[in-house]
Amino acid sequence: MKIGLCGPIGQIEEIANIGFDYIEPTVVSVVQMDSTEYKEALSNIKEVGIGCEVFNVLFPGDIRLIGPEADLYKVEEYLKGAFDRIAGLGAQVVVFGSGGARKIPTDAILEEGWNELVEVAGLMGKLARQYDIIVAVEPLNKRETNIINSLVQGIKFVEDVGHPNIKLLADFYHMRMEDEPMEAIGQTTADLLVHTHIANGQGRNIPLDKSEDVYGDFFLNLNNIGYRGRVSIEASTRDIGKEGPMALALLRTLIP
């Protein structure tokens, strides 16, 4: 299983030196780059031994995917540019969290919002397929959004979309926030589950000790379904130079 760290492309050399297998930057940061910055990012990737295999934060906060403010044409044009850029940087998986963008308006009906998001995800899948990218739908806790808040709901959503380039992500932190048992991972499959995130369930800090949380249960259940993909640390840290190697060593002991 590959172990990566979520962070800006500017940190790729430091992250590579620590020993991580890849870096996971945000899509929105790449979209916002001017041509010079993008060329520098391409050059940095070539110079270090790891790549940007995964990206997260697919949509910025000013794009709405559900409700009267949603504009599918705007979404499509944004995705075309975003996928083109991240594909150039080596993207294989892009995480669809974006809780604000996908949030159902308070006066909307859940079923209608769900169906609208299924349509948008179908569009994502169609465009992602052109770049050989897989979209990983990320269940988020209810503090961040009001749709797809559990792994079980994520499974249903991916099944409703029914596109080969739309799959699922399991996030340890969000599962803990929603009191979702790690055994819920057993309801998915290694083919459906394409990516994972991890952070301490209390405070979303970088994992440093196996006694902090039920990390072992997370990896045990991943192993039980035959998952052999990636796990990215998506967490706060006071000192990546000090805590990064500690977290990497911990995860290596936890992965069966």
C-alpha positions in Angstrom: 0.0 0.0 0.0 1.4 3.4 -1.0 1.5 6.1 1.7 1.2 9.8 0.7 0.8 13.2 2.4 -1.7 15.9 1.5 0.1 19.2 0.9 1.1 21.9 -1.6 3.3 21.0 -4.6 5.9 23.4 -3.2 6.6 20.9 -0.4 7.1 18.0 -2.8 10.9 17.8 -2.2 10.6 17.8 1.6 7.8 15.2 1.4 9.9 13.0 -0.9 12.9 13.3 1.4 10.8 12.1 4.4 10.0 9.0 2.4 6.4 9.4 1.4 5.4 7.7 -1.9 3.5 10.6 -3.4 2.0 14.0 -2.6 -1.7 14.9 -2.7 -2.2 18.6 -3.5 -5.5 20.4 -4.2 -7.0 20.8 -7.6 -8.0 24.4 -6.9 -4.4 25.4 -6.2 -3.3 24.0 -9.6 -6.2 25.7 -11.4 -5.2 29.0 -9.8 -1.6 28.8 -11.0 -0.4 31.0 -13.8 1.5 29.5 -16.7 4.9 30.2 -15.1 3.9 28.6 -11.8 2.4 25.6 -13.6 5.7 25.0 -15.6 7.6 25.2 -12.3 5.3 22.6 -10.8 6.0 20.3 -13.8 9.7 20.8 -13.4 9.6 20.1 -9.6 7.9 16.9 -10.2 10.4 15.7 -12.7 13.3 16.5 -10.3 12.1 14.6 -7.3 11.4 10.9 -6.9 7.6 11.1 -6.2 4.6 12.3 -8.1 1.2 13.9 -7.7 -0.7 10.7 -8.1 -3.8 12.0 -6.2 -5.5 15.4 -5.9 -8.2 16.7 -3.6 -10.5 19.7 -3.2 -11.9 19.3 -6.7 -14.2 22.4 -6.6 -13.7 25.9 -5.2 -16.3 27.3 -2.8 -17.9 29.6 -5.4 -19.1 26.8 -7.6 -22.5 25.2 -6.7 -23.4 21.7 -7.9 -26.9 21.5 -6.5 -29.9 23.9 -6.4 -30.9 27.0 -8.4 -27.3 28.4 -8.4 -25.9 25.3 -10.1 -24.7 25.8 -13.7 -23.8 22.5 -15.4 -22.1 24.4 -18.3 -19.9 26.3 -15.8 -19.1 23.0 -14.0 -18.2 21.3 -17.3 -15.9 24.1 -18.4 -14.2 24.2 -15.0 -13.7 20.4 -15.0 -12.2 20.4 -18.5 -9.5 22.9 -17.5 -8.9 21.3 -14.1 -8.6 17.7 -15.4 -6.3 18.9 -18.2 -3.9 20.5 -15.7 -3.8 17.8 -13.1 -3.5 15.1 -15.7 -0.4 16.9 -16.9 1.0 16.6 -13.4 0.4 12.9 -13.3 -3.1 12.6 -11.6 -4.5 9.1 -11.4 -7.2 9.8 -8.8 -9.0 13.0 -7.9 -11.0 13.2 -4.6 -14.5 14.6 -4.8 -15.1 16.0 -1.3 -15.9 19.7 -1.8 -18.6 19.8 0.9 -19.6 23.4 0.3 -20.0 23.0 -3.5 -22.2 19.9 -3.1 -24.3 21.0 -0.1 -28.0 20.8 -0.6 -29.8 24.2 -0.1 -31.8 24.2 3.1 -35.1 24.7 1.3 -34.4 21.8 -1.2 -35.7 18.2 -1.0 -33.0 15.7 -0.2 -34.0 13.3 -3.0 -34.0 16.0 -5.6 -30.6 17.2 -4.5 -29.3 13.6 -4.5 -30.5 13.1 -8.1 -28.9 16.4 -9.2 -25.6 15.4 -7.7 -25.8 12.0 -9.4 -26.2 13.8 -12.7 -23.2 16.0 -12.0 -21.1 13.0 -11.0 -22.0 11.4 -14.3 -20.6 14.4 -16.0 -17.4 14.1 -13.9 -17.1 10.5 -14.8 -17.4 11.2 -18.6 -14.8 13.9 -18.5 -12.5 12.1 -16.2 -12.5 9.0 -18.4 -11.0 11.2 -21.2 -8.0 11.7 -19.0 -7.8 8.2 -17.5 -8.6 9.7 -14.1 -10.7 8.1 -11.4 -13.0 10.3 -9.3 -13.1 9.1 -5.6 -16.3 10.2 -3.9 -15.5 11.2 -0.3 -18.2 10.8 2.4 -17.9 13.9 4.7 -19.1 14.4 8.2 -22.3 16.5 8.8 -20.4 19.5 9.9 -19.0 19.9 6.4 -21.9 19.0 4.2 -25.4 17.6 4.3 -25.2 14.9 1.6 -23.1 11.6 1.5 -22.1 11.6 5.2 -21.2 7.9 5.6 -19.4 5.2 3.7 -22.7 3.3 3.3 -24.3 6.4 1.7 -21.2 6.7 -0.5 -21.6 3.2 -1.7 -25.2 3.9 -2.7 -24.3 7.1 -4.4 -21.5 5.5 -6.5 -23.9 2.7 -7.5 -26.6 5.3 -8.5 -24.1 7.1 -10.7 -23.1 3.8 -12.3 -20.0 5.1 -14.1 -16.7 3.2 -14.2 -14.7 6.3 -13.4 -16.7 7.2 -10.3 -15.6 5.2 -7.3 -15.3 5.6 -3.5 -13.0 6.9 -0.8 -12.9 5.9 2.9 -11.8 8.6 5.3 -10.9 7.5 8.8 -11.5 10.9 10.3 -14.9 11.4 8.8 -15.9 7.9 9.8 -14.9 8.6 13.4 -16.8 12.0 13.4 -20.0 10.1 12.3 -19.4 7.2 14.7 -19.4 4.9 11.7 -17.9 1.5 12.6 -14.7 0.5 10.7 -16.6 -2.7 9.8 -18.6 -0.6 7.3 -15.6 -0.9 5.0 -16.6 -4.6 4.6 -19.7 -3.5 2.7 -17.5 -2.2 -0.1 -15.0 -4.0 -2.3 -11.4 -3.5 -3.3 -12.6 -2.6 -6.8 -15.1 0.0 -5.6 -12.8 1.6 -3.0 -10.1 3.5 -4.8 -8.5 5.7 -2.2 -8.3 6.4 1.6 -7.5 9.3 4.0 -6.4 9.2 7.6 -6.1 11.6 10.5 -6.6 11.4 14.2 -10.3 11.3 15.0 -9.8 13.8 17.7 -8.7 17.2 16.3 -7.7 15.9 12.8 -4.1 15.9 13.7 -1.4 13.8 12.1 -1.3 10.2 13.5 1.7 9.7 15.7 0.9 6.7 18.0 -1.3 3.6 17.5 -2.9 4.1 20.9 -4.4 7.4 19.9 -7.3 5.9 18.0 -8.6 2.7 16.3 -6.2 3.0 13.4 -5.6 -0.8 13.5 -9.3 -1.5 12.9 -9.2 0.7 9.9 -6.3 -1.1 8.2 -7.6 -4.5 9.3 -10.9 -3.9 7.6 -9.1 -2.6 4.5 -7.0 -5.7 4.4 -10.1 -7.9 4.8 -11.5 -6.7 1.5 -8.1 -7.0 -0.2 -7.5 -3.2 -0.5 -4.0 -2.5 -1.9 -4.4 1.1 -3.0 -3.2 4.3 -1.4 -3.6 6.0 2.0 -3.0 9.7 2.3 -2.4 11.5 5.6 -4.8 14.5 5.5 -4.1 16.2 8.9 -2.7 19.2 10.7 0.9 19.1 11.9 3.0 21.5 13.9 6.3 20.3 12.4 6.2 18.1 9.3 9.9 17.6 9.4 9.6 16.1 12.8 6.1 14.5 12.8 6.1 13.4 9.1 8.7 10.6 9.7 6.9 9.5 12.9 3.5 9.3 11.1 5.1 7.4 8.1 6.7 4.9 10.5 3.4 4.4 12.3 1.4 3.7 9.2 4.0 1.2 8.0 3.6 -0.8 11.2 -0.2 -0.7 10.9 -0.5 -1.8 7.3 -0.8 -5.6 7.3 
